Amino acid sequence: MKYIPVNDIVNKLYNVYVAISKRGFIWFIKRQGLKIYLFVSGLIDSLPYSAKKRAKKKFEKYIHDDKLYFSASVKKHGLTDQLFSLTFIYTIGHQLGLNYTFDPPHTSRSEPNLYDSGSPEKLNSDGLILCKEHFNIYDFIGVNDFFKGLAVTQPNEELAEVVLDLDELEFSISAFRSFGHFLDELRLKMLPYIDPVKNTRFVFKALPIAFKCFTMADAYVPDEVNFREMYSRRRDINKINSLYQESKIKLLIHIRQGDTSIIKTPWDTYIPTWQKIDGYYTEFDKKKDIDTHENIEVDEFYRFLKDLFKHIDADKFSSLLFSDGFHTAFDKIKSHKTKVGGQETQIHMLDELQKVYDDQVFKKFYEWDVIKTIVGEERNNLFNLIHSFTESDIVVIGTQQKMVPKLLKLYFEPENMPFLITLYKKQRPYVNYLGIGPEYKYMLNVDMDNYNPAQIAASLNAFLKERNLA
């Protein structure tokens, strides 16, 4: 431990006294507040018997006595957000030395059963035969098996349970210098909640802070949680037939629509359903009046792929297109019917349009035999999408698709990642917060208002040659 010399401390305090004497206390606080904080923080860190050291010693005594347990309570978000949260929470609990207990995660957003009909055994496809255990997405990807295997048996005696939302705690600037600093400060914040008599179980929640600290935590303990390995183990138990043709280059296209789409009504108005768009669930007479820069539409994907296949041999590719389609968009519009007039006649017209809208919008893709098109929110489609993603050589998405870049970070390393093409308008997609840096070199952002398909094809061919796929 490096200590601040006493003479330096005296000199610094004297300089503070002089500054206050000349300019006044209020001026000094306004101008020097951050410096004071950093100085005092450093001073406290340097003291051999600081509160932090005493707290750490007390905390370690609880750990030694096997008094502390933890579990993860993932927030109500989509699958990939929950996977990031789960990884972060397990990492901090494990590094703090707490005993892990398993609480099954759940996400209704990634268990799309609204349009499933019949029992699980009837939901078969040429790629995947479902069974009852696969009703939970976390069973399917092997997460439940993995974390159950890490869990300890809870003691029989009563536990004091503490739900601690890390996003609601205030951490100092120094806590984000390193993951070690973060853990030190978290110990201090946990101590007041520990029951001095009973065993204590912390139920951690975290999401924004999980993304803020993810790269820092991953560098501190790389491969603490390996989702690719979990998935492989699960597939060893439950085999899945690939939808790809074996000897061809595997191209995956994912078109997110659902709750991000813009619906054209039978009476020629437009209703955006994405909450990021100003005026969502309200009607617009003209589509150009809606801010659509983050919404890459189905026709735009079609145009891009048609252009691209003019410069690469489509016969060398086995191409799959997945989309959730528009059912969710219609359901959301009808549930907000007061915003769209709410007349019974209009609602009936929307009901009828909903039945055929997917077929109408994806008509060109269904007729294009180069690409196999799979549309709908059935579980079977989601499971096939995830499995196909893990096998893909090239992936094409739009900026409204937030799941795939997160899956890329969680399931791949730079040396085995697929080539990711992201279509965008106006504003380039930002993924640095996921810890995706320059080492993930096979990522190409394509401006839909200005792109050169020949150059994109050349980049793809270079990638395929390097991977021995050409």
C-alpha positions as CSV (number, residue, x, y, z in Angstrom):
1,M,0.0,0.0,0.0
2,K,1.4,3.4,-1.0
3,Y,0.8,6.1,1.7
4,I,0.7,9.9,1.3
5,P,3.7,11.5,3.2
6,V,2.6,13.6,6.2
7,N,4.5,16.6,4.9
8,D,2.5,16.5,1.6
9,I,-0.8,16.3,3.5
10,V,0.2,19.3,5.6
11,N,1.2,21.3,2.5
12,K,-2.0,20.5,0.7
13,L,-4.1,21.5,3.7
14,Y,-2.2,24.8,4.0
15,N,-2.8,25.6,0.3
16,V,-6.5,25.0,0.9
17,Y,-6.4,27.4,3.9
18,V,-4.7,30.1,1.7
19,A,-7.2,29.7,-1.1
20,I,-10.2,30.0,1.2
21,S,-8.7,33.1,2.9
22,K,-8.2,34.9,-0.4
23,R,-11.4,34.0,-2.3
24,G,-13.9,32.8,0.3
25,F,-15.3,29.4,1.1
26,I,-18.2,29.3,-1.4
27,W,-15.9,30.2,-4.3
28,F,-13.5,27.5,-3.2
29,I,-16.1,24.8,-3.0
30,K,-17.6,25.7,-6.4
31,R,-14.1,25.8,-8.1
32,Q,-12.4,23.0,-6.2
33,G,-15.2,20.7,-5.2
34,L,-14.1,17.8,-7.5
35,K,-10.4,18.2,-6.5
36,I,-11.4,18.1,-2.8
37,Y,-13.4,14.9,-3.4
38,L,-10.6,13.2,-5.2
39,F,-8.0,14.3,-2.6
40,V,-10.1,13.2,0.3
41,S,-10.9,9.9,-1.5
42,G,-7.2,9.3,-2.1
43,L,-6.4,10.2,1.5
44,I,-9.0,7.8,2.9
45,D,-7.7,5.0,0.6
46,S,-4.2,5.6,1.8
47,L,-4.9,5.3,5.5
48,P,-3.8,2.0,6.9
49,Y,-6.8,1.7,9.2
50,S,-9.5,3.3,7.1
51,A,-13.1,2.5,7.4
52,K,-12.8,0.6,4.1
53,K,-10.2,-1.8,5.5
54,R,-12.2,-2.4,8.6
55,A,-15.3,-3.0,6.6
56,K,-13.5,-5.4,4.3
57,K,-12.2,-7.3,7.3
58,K,-15.7,-7.5,8.8
59,F,-17.2,-8.6,5.5
60,E,-14.6,-11.3,5.1
61,K,-15.5,-12.6,8.5
62,Y,-19.1,-13.1,7.4
63,I,-17.7,-14.9,4.3
64,H,-15.5,-17.1,6.3
65,D,-18.4,-18.1,8.6
66,D,-20.5,-19.0,5.5
67,K,-23.1,-16.4,6.4
68,L,-23.7,-14.8,3.1
69,Y,-25.7,-16.0,0.0
70,F,-26.9,-14.3,-3.2
71,S,-29.1,-14.8,-6.2
72,A,-30.0,-12.8,-9.3
73,S,-33.4,-11.2,-10.0
74,V,-33.3,-10.1,-13.6
75,K,-35.4,-7.2,-14.5
76,K,-38.4,-7.2,-16.9
77,H,-36.5,-6.8,-20.1
78,G,-35.7,-8.9,-23.2
79,L,-33.6,-12.1,-23.2
80,T,-30.2,-10.5,-24.1
81,D,-30.5,-7.7,-21.5
82,Q,-31.2,-10.4,-18.9
83,L,-28.2,-12.4,-19.9
84,F,-25.9,-9.4,-19.5
85,S,-27.5,-8.8,-16.1
86,L,-27.3,-12.4,-15.0
87,T,-23.6,-12.5,-16.0
88,F,-22.7,-9.3,-14.1
89,I,-24.6,-10.3,-11.0
90,Y,-23.1,-13.8,-10.8
91,T,-19.6,-12.3,-11.4
92,I,-19.9,-9.8,-8.5
93,G,-21.4,-12.4,-6.1
94,H,-18.8,-15.0,-6.9
95,Q,-15.9,-12.5,-6.7
96,L,-17.2,-11.3,-3.3
97,G,-17.2,-14.8,-2.1
98,L,-20.9,-15.2,-1.5
99,N,-22.7,-18.6,-1.9
100,Y,-24.8,-18.7,-5.0
101,T,-28.5,-19.8,-4.9
102,F,-30.5,-20.3,-8.0
103,D,-33.7,-18.4,-8.8
104,P,-35.0,-19.3,-12.3
105,P,-34.9,-16.3,-14.6
106,H,-38.0,-15.5,-16.7
107,T,-38.7,-13.2,-19.6
108,S,-42.1,-13.0,-21.2
109,R,-40.7,-10.8,-24.0
110,S,-38.6,-13.7,-25.3
111,E,-41.1,-16.5,-24.7
112,P,-43.6,-15.6,-27.5
113,N,-46.5,-17.8,-27.1
114,L,-49.4,-15.5,-28.1
115,Y,-49.7,-17.2,-31.5
116,D,-48.8,-20.8,-30.6
117,S,-51.7,-23.1,-31.0
118,G,-51.9,-26.6,-29.6
119,S,-49.6,-28.5,-27.3
120,P,-45.8,-28.2,-27.5
121,E,-45.5,-31.6,-29.2
122,K,-47.5,-30.3,-32.2
123,L,-45.2,-27.4,-32.8
124,N,-42.8,-29.2,-35.1
125,S,-40.8,-27.9,-38.1
126,D,-38.2,-29.3,-40.4
127,G,-35.5,-27.8,-38.1
128,L,-36.7,-28.5,-34.6
129,I,-39.0,-30.7,-32.6
130,L,-40.0,-29.1,-29.4
131,C,-40.6,-30.8,-26.1
132,K,-42.2,-29.6,-22.9
133,E,-39.0,-28.7,-21.3
134,H,-38.3,-26.2,-24.1
135,F,-41.2,-24.0,-23.1
136,N,-38.7,-21.9,-21.1
137,I,-36.1,-20.1,-23.3
138,Y,-33.6,-20.5,-20.5
139,D,-34.0,-24.2,-20.6
140,F,-33.5,-24.2,-24.4
141,I,-30.2,-22.2,-24.3
142,G,-28.8,-24.2,-21.4
143,V,-28.7,-21.3,-18.9
144,N,-30.9,-23.0,-16.2
145,D,-28.8,-26.2,-16.3
146,F,-25.6,-24.2,-15.9
147,F,-26.6,-22.0,-13.0
148,K,-28.4,-24.8,-11.2
149,G,-25.0,-26.6,-11.3
150,L,-23.3,-23.7,-9.6
151,A,-25.8,-23.3,-6.8
152,V,-25.3,-24.4,-3.3
153,T,-28.0,-25.8,-1.0
154,Q,-29.6,-23.2,1.1
155,P,-29.3,-23.8,4.9
156,N,-32.5,-25.0,6.6
157,E,-32.6,-22.2,9.1
158,E,-34.4,-19.0,8.2
159,L,-32.6,-16.5,6.0
160,A,-32.7,-12.7,6.2
161,E,-33.4,-11.8,2.6
162,V,-32.3,-8.4,1.2
163,V,-33.4,-7.2,-2.3
164,L,-30.6,-4.9,-3.5
165,D,-31.0,-3.0,-6.7
166,L,-27.5,-1.9,-7.8
167,D,-28.9,0.6,-10.2
168,E,-30.4,2.5,-7.2
169,L,-27.1,2.7,-5.3
170,E,-24.8,5.7,-5.5
171,F,-21.2,4.8,-6.3
172,S,-18.3,7.2,-6.3
173,I,-16.2,8.0,-9.3
174,S,-13.4,6.0,-7.9
175,A,-15.6,2.8,-7.9
176,F,-15.4,2.8,-11.7
177,R,-11.6,3.0,-11.9
178,S,-11.4,-0.8,-11.8
179,F,-13.6,-3.8,-11.0
180,G,-11.6,-4.3,-7.8
181,H,-12.5,-0.7,-6.7
182,F,-16.2,-1.4,-7.5
183,L,-16.2,-4.6,-5.4
184,D,-14.6,-2.7,-2.5
185,E,-17.2,0.0,-2.5
186,L,-20.1,-2.6,-2.9
187,R,-18.9,-4.4,0.3
188,L,-19.2,-1.1,2.2
189,K,-22.8,-0.6,0.9
190,M,-23.8,-4.2,1.7
191,L,-22.6,-4.3,5.3
192,P,-25.5,-2.3,6.8
193,Y,-27.9,-4.9,5.3
194,I,-26.2,-8.0,6.8
195,D,-28.1,-9.6,9.6
196,P,-25.7,-10.0,12.6
197,V,-27.4,-13.2,13.7
198,K,-29.2,-14.9,10.8
199,N,-27.6,-15.9,7.4
200,T,-28.3,-13.2,4.9
201,R,-29.3,-13.8,1.2
202,F,-28.8,-10.8,-1.2
203,V,-31.1,-10.8,-4.2
204,F,-29.3,-8.5,-6.6
205,K,-30.9,-6.6,-9.4
206,A,-28.9,-4.7,-12.1
207,L,-29.2,-3.6,-15.7
208,P,-27.8,-0.1,-16.6
209,I,-24.9,-0.7,-14.2
210,A,-24.3,-4.1,-15.7
211,F,-23.7,-2.5,-19.1
212,K,-21.6,0.3,-17.5
213,C,-19.3,-2.2,-15.8
214,F,-19.5,-5.2,-18.1
215,T,-16.2,-4.6,-20.0
216,M,-14.5,-3.8,-16.7
217,A,-15.8,-7.0,-15.1
218,D,-15.0,-9.1,-18.1
219,A,-11.4,-8.0,-18.1
220,Y,-11.2,-8.7,-14.4
221,V,-12.5,-12.3,-14.7
222,P,-12.7,-13.3,-18.4
223,D,-15.0,-16.3,-19.2
224,E,-16.6,-16.3,-15.8
225,V,-19.8,-17.2,-17.6
226,N,-19.6,-18.9,-21.1
227,F,-22.9,-18.9,-22.9
228,R,-21.5,-20.6,-26.0
229,E,-20.4,-23.6,-23.9
230,M,-23.8,-23.7,-22.1
231,Y,-25.6,-23.9,-25.4
232,S,-23.3,-26.6,-26.8
233,R,-23.9,-28.7,-23.7
234,R,-27.6,-28.4,-24.1
235,R,-27.5,-29.3,-27.8
236,D,-25.5,-32.4,-26.9
237,I,-28.5,-33.5,-24.8
238,N,-31.2,-32.2,-27.2
239,K,-30.0,-32.4,-30.8
240,I,-31.4,-29.9,-33.4
241,N,-31.4,-30.3,-37.1
242,S,-29.9,-27.3,-38.9
243,L,-32.1,-25.3,-41.3
244,Y,-29.0,-24.5,-43.4
245,Q,-27.8,-26.6,-46.3
246,E,-24.6,-28.3,-45.0
247,S,-22.0,-27.4,-47.7
248,K,-23.0,-23.8,-48.3
249,I,-22.1,-20.4,-46.7
250,K,-24.6,-19.7,-44.0
251,L,-26.3,-16.3,-44.3
252,L,-28.8,-15.2,-41.6
253,I,-31.1,-12.1,-42.1
254,H,-33.2,-10.9,-39.1
255,I,-35.8,-8.3,-39.7
256,R,-37.3,-7.0,-36.4
257,Q,-40.7,-5.5,-36.9
258,G,-43.3,-6.2,-34.1
259,D,-43.2,-3.3,-31.6
260,T,-40.9,-1.2,-33.8
261,S,-43.0,-1.1,-37.0
262,I,-45.1,1.4,-38.8
263,I,-48.5,0.1,-39.9
264,K,-50.3,1.4,-43.0
265,T,-54.1,1.3,-42.2
266,P,-56.9,0.4,-44.6
267,W,-57.9,4.0,-44.6
268,D,-54.4,5.2,-45.8
269,T,-52.9,6.6,-42.6
270,Y,-49.8,5.5,-40.8
271,I,-49.4,4.4,-37.2
272,P,-45.9,4.0,-35.6
273,T,-45.7,1.5,-32.7
274,W,-42.2,2.0,-31.5
275,Q,-42.0,4.0,-28.3
276,K,-38.8,5.6,-29.4
277,I,-40.8,7.5,-32.1
278,D,-42.5,10.7,-31.3
279,G,-46.3,10.2,-31.7
280,Y,-46.3,6.4,-31.3
281,Y,-49.8,4.9,-31.5
282,T,-51.1,8.0,-33.1
283,E,-52.1,8.4,-36.8
284,F,-50.1,10.3,-39.4
285,D,-51.6,11.3,-42.8
286,K,-48.1,11.1,-44.4
287,K,-45.4,8.6,-43.7
288,K,-42.7,11.2,-44.3
289,D,-43.9,13.0,-41.2
290,I,-42.7,10.1,-39.0
291,D,-39.1,10.0,-37.8
292,T,-38.2,6.6,-39.3
293,H,-34.4,6.8,-39.3
294,E,-34.0,3.8,-37.0
295,N,-36.7,1.8,-38.7
296,I,-35.3,-0.3,-41.5
297,E,-38.4,-1.6,-43.4
298,V,-38.9,-5.0,-45.1
299,D,-38.6,-3.4,-48.6
300,E,-35.3,-1.9,-47.7
301,F,-33.9,-5.2,-46.7
302,Y,-35.1,-6.6,-50.0
303,R,-33.5,-3.9,-52.0
304,F,-30.2,-4.3,-50.2
305,L,-30.1,-8.1,-50.6
306,K,-31.1,-7.9,-54.3
307,D,-28.2,-5.4,-54.9
308,L,-25.8,-7.6,-52.9
309,F,-26.6,-10.8,-54.8
310,K,-25.8,-9.0,-58.1
311,H,-22.1,-9.2,-56.9
312,I,-21.9,-12.5,-55.1
313,D,-23.1,-16.0,-56.3
314,A,-26.4,-16.7,-54.4
315,D,-26.0,-20.4,-55.2
316,K,-23.0,-20.6,-52.8
317,F,-25.2,-19.4,-49.9
318,S,-27.8,-21.1,-47.8
319,S,-29.9,-18.0,-46.7
320,L,-32.5,-17.8,-43.9
321,L,-34.7,-14.8,-43.1
322,F,-36.4,-14.6,-39.7
323,S,-38.8,-11.9,-38.7
324,D,-41.3,-11.6,-35.8
325,G,-43.7,-10.0,-38.3
326,F,-46.5,-7.5,-37.4
327,H,-48.9,-9.3,-35.1
328,T,-47.6,-7.5,-32.0
329,A,-47.9,-4.2,-33.7
330,F,-51.6,-4.7,-34.5
331,D,-52.3,-5.9,-31.0
332,K,-50.6,-2.9,-29.5
333,I,-52.5,-0.5,-31.8
334,K,-55.8,-2.1,-30.9
335,S,-55.0,-2.0,-27.2
336,H,-54.5,1.8,-27.6
337,K,-57.6,2.2,-29.7
338,T,-58.5,5.5,-28.0
339,K,-55.5,7.1,-29.7
340,V,-56.5,5.9,-33.1
341,G,-60.1,6.9,-33.1
342,G,-61.3,3.6,-31.6
343,Q,-64.3,3.2,-33.9
344,E,-65.6,-0.3,-34.0
345,T,-65.5,-0.3,-37.8
346,Q,-61.9,0.7,-37.8
347,I,-61.0,-1.9,-35.2
348,H,-62.7,-4.6,-37.3
349,M,-60.8,-3.5,-40.4
350,L,-57.5,-3.8,-38.4
351,D,-58.5,-7.3,-37.3
352,E,-59.0,-8.3,-40.9
353,L,-55.8,-6.6,-42.1
354,Q,-53.8,-8.3,-39.3
355,K,-54.6,-11.7,-40.8
356,V,-52.9,-11.0,-44.1
357,Y,-50.4,-8.2,-43.3
358,D,-47.4,-10.5,-42.9
359,D,-48.1,-12.2,-46.2
360,Q,-48.5,-8.9,-48.0
361,V,-45.4,-7.2,-46.7
362,F,-43.1,-10.3,-47.1
363,K,-44.6,-11.3,-50.4
364,K,-41.4,-10.6,-52.4
365,F,-39.3,-12.6,-50.0
366,Y,-41.8,-15.6,-50.1
367,E,-41.5,-15.6,-53.9
368,W,-37.7,-15.3,-53.9
369,D,-36.4,-18.9,-53.8
370,V,-32.8,-17.7,-53.0
371,I,-33.9,-17.1,-49.3
372,K,-36.0,-19.3,-47.0
373,T,-38.4,-16.9,-45.2
374,I,-39.7,-17.6,-41.7
375,V,-42.1,-15.1,-40.2
376,G,-44.0,-15.2,-36.9
377,E,-43.5,-15.1,-33.1
378,E,-44.0,-18.8,-32.4
379,R,-41.5,-20.3,-30.0
380,N,-40.4,-22.6,-32.7
381,N,-39.2,-19.7,-34.8
382,L,-37.4,-18.1,-31.9
383,F,-35.5,-21.3,-31.1
384,N,-34.7,-21.9,-34.8
385,L,-33.5,-18.3,-35.0
386,I,-31.1,-18.7,-32.0
387,H,-29.8,-22.0,-33.3
388,S,-29.3,-20.6,-36.8
389,F,-27.5,-17.6,-35.3
390,T,-24.9,-19.8,-33.6
391,E,-24.2,-21.5,-36.9
392,S,-24.1,-18.4,-39.2
393,D,-21.2,-17.2,-41.2
394,I,-22.8,-13.8,-42.1
395,V,-25.6,-12.0,-40.3
396,V,-27.6,-9.0,-41.7
397,I,-29.8,-6.9,-39.4
398,G,-31.2,-3.4,-39.1
399,T,-30.7,-0.7,-36.4
400,Q,-34.0,-1.6,-34.6
401,Q,-32.5,-5.0,-33.9
402,K,-30.8,-4.8,-30.5
403,M,-30.7,-8.5,-29.7
404,V,-28.2,-9.7,-32.3
405,P,-25.2,-7.5,-31.3
406,K,-25.7,-8.5,-27.7
407,L,-25.8,-12.2,-28.7
408,L,-22.7,-11.6,-30.8
409,K,-20.8,-10.3,-27.7
410,L,-22.1,-13.1,-25.4
411,Y,-21.7,-16.1,-27.8
412,F,-18.7,-15.3,-29.9
413,E,-15.0,-14.2,-29.7
414,P,-13.5,-11.9,-32.4
415,E,-11.7,-14.8,-34.0
416,N,-14.9,-16.9,-34.6
417,M,-17.6,-14.2,-34.9
418,P,-19.8,-14.1,-38.0
419,F,-19.6,-11.1,-40.4
420,L,-22.2,-8.7,-39.1
421,I,-23.8,-6.2,-41.5
422,T,-26.1,-3.6,-39.9
423,L,-28.3,-1.5,-42.2
424,Y,-28.9,2.1,-41.0
425,K,-30.2,5.5,-41.9
426,K,-28.7,8.9,-40.8
427,Q,-27.2,7.7,-37.5
428,R,-24.6,4.9,-37.4
429,P,-25.3,2.2,-34.8
430,Y,-23.4,2.4,-31.5
431,V,-22.3,-0.9,-29.8
432,N,-19.3,0.2,-27.8
433,Y,-21.2,0.0,-24.6
434,L,-21.3,-3.8,-25.1
435,G,-17.5,-4.0,-25.0
436,I,-17.4,-4.6,-28.8
437,G,-14.2,-2.8,-29.8
438,P,-11.9,-2.7,-32.9
439,E,-10.9,-6.4,-32.3
440,Y,-14.4,-7.3,-33.6
441,K,-13.2,-6.3,-37.0
442,Y,-15.9,-8.0,-39.1
443,M,-18.7,-5.5,-38.6
444,L,-19.9,-3.4,-41.4
445,N,-22.5,-0.5,-41.1
446,V,-24.3,0.1,-44.3
447,D,-25.9,3.5,-45.0
448,M,-29.1,2.8,-46.8
449,D,-29.0,6.2,-48.5
450,N,-25.5,5.7,-49.8
451,Y,-23.9,2.3,-50.2
452,N,-21.8,0.4,-52.8
453,P,-22.8,-3.2,-53.1
454,A,-19.6,-4.1,-55.0
455,Q,-17.5,-2.9,-52.1
456,I,-19.6,-4.8,-49.6
457,A,-19.3,-7.9,-51.7
458,A,-15.5,-7.5,-51.8
459,S,-15.4,-7.2,-48.0
460,L,-17.5,-10.3,-47.7
461,N,-15.2,-12.2,-50.1
462,A,-12.1,-11.2,-48.1
463,F,-13.8,-12.5,-44.9
464,L,-14.8,-15.8,-46.5
465,K,-11.3,-16.3,-47.9
466,E,-9.8,-15.7,-44.5
467,R,-12.2,-18.2,-42.9
468,N,-11.6,-20.7,-45.8
469,L,-15.2,-20.5,-46.8
470,A,-14.8,-19.1,-50.3
